[in-house]
Amino acid sequence: MVHVMHSQTAKTVILAMGLAMAGCSPSESTTPVATAQVTLSRAKLALGAPVDITFRFEVSESAPAVTGDYRVLVHFLDEDDELMWTDDHDPPEAPSTWKPGDTIEYTRTVFIPIYPYIGPASVHIGLYSPTDQRRLSLIGDDAGQQTYRVATLELLPQSENVFLVYEDGWHPAEIAEDNALVEWQWTSADAVVAFRNPGRDGELFLDLDGRPDRFERPQTVTITAGDATLDEFSVATRERILRRIPMAVSQFGPDEMIRVHIVADQTFVPAQLPDGNTADARELGVRVFHAFLDPH
């Protein structure tokens, strides 16, 4: 969903961040903490597509005790080893709780940004302190600065994806001030996304959040296509929600374009809020970061 015209700026910012981090990352210990592995659900990915990434850390029998907080560093690099984007995150179990012989494994769904690059890419990971950038040693293909090559992939043009159009009920796209690769669109009460009929079963991905703090009860969001209700869920917190909705070819019908409605049972207008202090008169439902149809 990010426009390419913003991507060069994003590349410059991300490269500068990567260079700054690379110069201040001494290892806490030369004894490896764990063996790191990453598995991608597919090896070839079009820009904008989702991918399931499984992380596995097998803690060494001789692993030193880890003190303090550590995050998982995840860098995506092009064929020249230039940093394109990151997916740093907290693991489900803090490294300070890992014990020798433990296996920590979990899966994250990540959307490939619309980035100005096509071709081979690699994934590097590490463990770093967000406080002082110190990194832990791991067992793996060392890429320097306690980062490790763990996977490769092929990036394909966005045109390889199912054609998708935002029709009625959408407000203009907005971009995060601190990261030009993060973009979203607010819906109104009923927003329509249309995509070309793939002629086979698929899975609809919706990555969204809302503002349930603006209402007395959680929002209910209903996803429909024609007369069928595909999904219904509550937006009870401000955390992002990823819905993966199976769609059978029988639900698509004979039409060339399939229209899916995203319906929010409650909306708000920022200008009408007591604490709004804004002239924003838009009717806002939920905030959608990604909508994607993945045919099987």
C-alpha positions in Angstrom: 0.0 0.0 0.0 3.0 2.4 0.3 3.5 4.6 -2.8 6.9 4.1 -4.5 7.5 7.8 -4.6 8.1 7.7 -0.9 10.4 4.7 -1.0 13.7 6.4 -1.8 13.3 8.6 1.2 12.5 5.6 3.3 15.6 3.8 1.9 17.9 6.7 2.9 16.4 6.8 6.4 16.7 3.1 7.0 20.2 2.9 5.6 21.3 5.7 8.0 19.7 3.9 10.9 21.4 0.6 9.9 24.9 2.3 9.6 24.4 4.0 13.0 23.5 0.7 14.7 26.4 -1.2 13.0 29.0 1.0 14.6 27.9 0.4 18.2 27.0 -3.2 18.7 29.6 -5.0 20.9 28.7 -8.5 21.9 27.9 -9.1 25.6 29.5 -12.6 25.4 31.6 -14.5 22.9 29.9 -17.7 24.0 26.9 -18.4 21.7 23.5 -18.2 23.3 21.6 -20.2 20.7 21.4 -21.6 17.2 19.2 -19.3 15.1 17.0 -20.5 12.2 14.4 -18.9 10.1 11.9 -20.5 7.7 9.8 -18.6 5.2 6.4 -19.9 4.0 7.5 -19.2 0.4 10.7 -18.5 -1.3 9.4 -16.1 -4.0 7.3 -13.1 -2.9 5.7 -10.3 -4.8 6.0 -6.8 -3.2 3.0 -6.2 -0.9 2.4 -9.9 -0.3 2.2 -11.5 3.2 4.7 -14.2 4.3 4.7 -16.4 7.4 8.2 -16.3 9.0 9.0 -19.0 11.6 11.8 -18.2 14.0 13.5 -20.9 16.0 16.2 -20.5 18.7 17.8 -23.6 20.1 19.5 -22.5 23.3 23.0 -24.0 23.7 23.7 -26.3 26.5 26.6 -24.1 27.4 24.7 -20.8 27.0 25.6 -18.0 29.4 22.9 -16.4 31.4 21.4 -13.4 29.7 20.6 -10.3 31.8 18.5 -7.4 30.7 16.1 -7.0 27.8 16.9 -8.2 24.3 14.9 -7.8 21.0 15.1 -9.9 17.9 16.8 -8.0 15.1 15.4 -8.8 11.6 17.0 -7.1 8.6 16.1 -7.6 4.9 19.0 -6.9 2.6 19.3 -6.7 -1.2 21.9 -8.6 -3.3 24.5 -5.9 -2.5 23.9 -6.4 1.3 22.2 -3.0 1.6 19.5 -2.7 4.2 16.0 -2.3 2.8 13.7 -2.7 5.8 13.5 -4.2 9.2 11.1 -6.2 11.3 12.7 -6.0 14.8 10.4 -7.3 17.5 10.2 -8.8 21.0 10.2 -12.6 21.1 7.3 -14.3 23.0 9.7 -15.4 25.7 12.4 -12.9 26.9 15.9 -14.2 26.3 16.7 -13.5 30.0 14.3 -16.5 30.7 15.9 -18.9 28.2 17.5 -22.0 29.8 20.1 -24.3 28.3 18.4 -26.9 26.0 15.3 -24.8 25.5 13.7 -24.3 22.1 11.9 -21.1 21.4 9.8 -21.2 18.2 7.1 -18.8 16.9 5.7 -17.5 13.7 5.0 -14.0 12.5 3.0 -12.8 9.5 4.8 -10.0 7.7 3.8 -8.0 4.6 6.6 -7.3 2.2 6.8 -3.5 1.7 6.3 -1.8 -1.7 10.0 -1.2 -2.0 11.9 -0.1 -5.2 13.9 -3.3 -5.6 13.3 -6.6 -7.5 15.6 -9.6 -7.2 17.4 -11.8 -4.7 17.3 -10.8 -1.0 18.5 -12.2 2.3 17.3 -12.2 5.9 19.7 -11.5 8.7 18.8 -11.8 12.4 20.4 -11.1 15.8 19.6 -10.4 19.4 20.3 -6.8 20.6 19.7 -4.6 23.7 17.4 -1.7 22.9 19.1 0.2 25.7 22.8 0.2 24.5 22.6 -1.8 21.3 24.8 -4.6 22.7 24.4 -7.9 20.8 24.6 -11.5 21.7 26.6 -14.2 19.9 24.6 -16.9 18.1 25.5 -20.0 16.1 25.0 -19.5 12.4 26.3 -17.9 9.2 28.0 -14.8 10.7 27.5 -11.7 8.6 29.4 -9.5 11.1 28.4 -7.3 14.0 26.7 -10.4 15.6 24.1 -10.6 12.8 23.5 -13.9 11.0 22.3 -14.9 7.5 19.4 -17.2 8.0 17.3 -17.2 4.8 17.1 -16.1 1.2 14.1 -15.0 -0.9 13.3 -13.7 -4.4 11.4 -10.4 -4.6 9.0 -10.2 -7.5 7.0 -7.2 -9.0 3.8 -6.1 -7.3 2.0 -6.9 -10.5 2.3 -10.6 -9.7 -0.4 -10.2 -7.0 -4.1 -10.3 -7.6 -5.3 -6.9 -8.8 -7.1 -5.0 -6.0 -8.9 -1.7 -5.9 -10.2 0.5 -3.0 -13.6 1.6 -4.1 -16.3 3.4 -2.0 -16.0 4.3 1.7 -12.2 4.9 1.9 -10.4 8.1 3.0 -7.1 9.1 1.4 -4.0 7.2 2.3 -1.8 8.4 5.2 1.8 7.7 6.0 3.5 7.4 9.4 5.7 10.4 10.2 8.6 8.2 11.4 8.5 5.4 8.8 7.5 6.0 5.1 7.0 2.3 4.7 4.0 2.3 7.0 0.8 3.4 5.3 -2.9 3.1 6.1 -6.4 4.1 5.0 -9.4 4.8 7.3 -12.7 3.4 6.3 -16.1 5.0 6.8 -19.0 2.9 8.1 -18.9 0.7 5.0 -15.8 0.4 2.8 -15.5 -1.7 -0.4 -12.4 -3.4 -1.7 -12.6 -5.1 -5.1 -10.3 -7.6 -6.6 -10.1 -9.6 -9.8 -11.7 -13.0 -9.6 -8.8 -15.5 -9.3 -11.1 -18.5 -10.3 -9.9 -20.6 -7.4 -10.0 -20.8 -3.6 -8.0 -18.1 -1.7 -7.4 -16.4 1.6 -8.2 -12.8 2.3 -5.8 -11.0 4.6 -6.9 -7.9 6.5 -4.5 -6.0 8.8 -6.3 -3.3 10.7 -6.9 -1.5 14.0 -9.4 0.9 15.4 -10.1 3.4 18.2 -12.4 1.4 20.6 -11.5 4.0 23.3 -13.9 6.4 21.4 -16.9 4.2 22.2 -18.7 2.8 25.2 -18.4 -0.7 23.9 -16.0 -2.5 21.4 -16.6 -2.0 17.7 -18.0 -5.0 15.7 -16.6 -5.4 12.2 -18.3 -7.5 9.7 -16.8 -8.7 6.4 -19.3 -9.6 3.6 -19.3 -10.5 0.0 -22.6 -10.5 -1.8 -25.1 -12.1 0.6 -22.5 -14.0 2.5 -20.9 -13.0 5.8 -17.3 -14.0 5.6 -16.1 -12.9 9.1 -17.2 -11.0 12.1 -15.0 -9.8 15.0 -14.6 -7.2 17.8 -12.1 -4.4 18.0 -11.7 -4.2 21.7 -8.1 -2.8 22.0 -5.9 -0.5 19.9 -3.6 -3.4 19.0 -3.4 -4.3 15.3 -5.5 -7.2 14.2 -4.7 -9.6 11.4 -7.7 -11.6 10.1 -7.1 -14.4 7.7 -10.4 -15.2 6.0 -10.8 -18.4 3.8 -12.7 -17.8 0.6 -14.0 -20.6 -1.6 -14.2 -20.3 -5.3 -18.0 -20.9 -5.0 -18.2 -17.6 -3.1 -16.7 -15.6 -6.0 -19.4 -16.3 -8.6 -19.0 -15.6 -12.3 -18.2 -11.9 -12.1 -14.8 -10.6 -13.1 -14.5 -8.4 -10.1 -15.4 -9.5 -6.5 -16.4 -6.8 -4.0 -15.9 -7.3 -0.3 -17.5 -4.9 2.3 -15.7 -4.0 5.5 -18.6 -2.7 7.8 -18.0 -1.1 11.2 -21.0 -0.9 13.4 -19.7 2.3 15.1 -17.9 5.3 13.7 -16.6 8.6 15.1 -15.9 12.1 13.8 -12.7 13.6 15.3 -14.1 17.2 15.1 -17.1 16.2 17.3 -15.1 14.7 20.1 -14.9 16.7 23.3 -11.1 16.4 23.4 -10.7 16.4 19.6 -9.3 20.0 19.1 -9.3 19.4 15.4 -11.3 20.3 12.3 -11.2 16.8 11.0 -14.8 16.1 10.0 -14.3 12.6 8.5 -16.4 9.7 9.6 -13.9 7.1 10.7 -14.5 3.4 11.1 -11.3 1.2 11.2 -7.8 1.8 10.0 -6.6 -0.7 7.4 -2.9 -1.2 6.8 -3.1 -4.1 4.4 -5.8 -5.9 2.4 -4.6 -8.8 0.2 -6.1 -11.8 -1.5 -3.8 -14.8 -1.7 -5.1 -17.4 -4.2 -4.3 -21.0 -3.5 
